[in-house]
Amino acid sequence: QVQLLESGGGLVQAGGSVRLSCAASGFIFRFTTMGWYRQAPGQQRELVATITSGGTTTYADSVKGRFTTSKDNAKNTGYLQMNSLKPEDTAVYYCNGFRGRWDQPDYAWGQGTQVTVSS
């Protein structure tokens, strides 16, 4: 059973930066697309960034130009660099891997990491 552990969240002022990490217990990111998701209170979980096994990245329009995702296959770890943060980025951030639909990831969700952006 693959386990995912997100870390790096916290309280940051608007305009600031945070780097999130996603550690996986298996070599999943070599073979799947890694997705970063977020869920704000009262809202559905949304996909904000992806990186394929080959390293191709995509971003939601709301974060494009501000967030950057990367990964280190040797460490089984993915990253989400978040710059120019806005209060609307406040959410619990999760990572997961998928080979099919992004909304049907292959693994159990981790606990996520809270990012709170103050204005």
CORKAPE-V311603 format. One line per field, one symbol per residue. ss: DSSP state (2 for helix, 1 for strand, 0 for the rest). psi: psi as a letter, one per 40 degrees, with the letter a starting at -180 (. if undefined). burial: b if it has 16 or more other C-alpha atoms within 10 Angstrom, else e. Layout:
ss=???
psi=???
burial=???
//
This chain:
ss=00011110011110000111111100022200111111100000011111100000111000000011111122201111110000222011111111000000000000001111110
psi=hhihhiieiahiiheaiihiihhieifdedeihhihiihiheiihihdiihideehiiiideehedihiiihddefhiihhhifiideehihhiiiiiebidegieiiiaeihhhhhi.
burial=eeebbbbbbeebebeebbbbbbbbeeebbbebbbbbbbbbeeeebbbbbbbbbeeebebeeebeeebbbbbeeeebbbbbebbebbeebbbbbbbbbbeeebeebbeebbebbbbbbbe
//
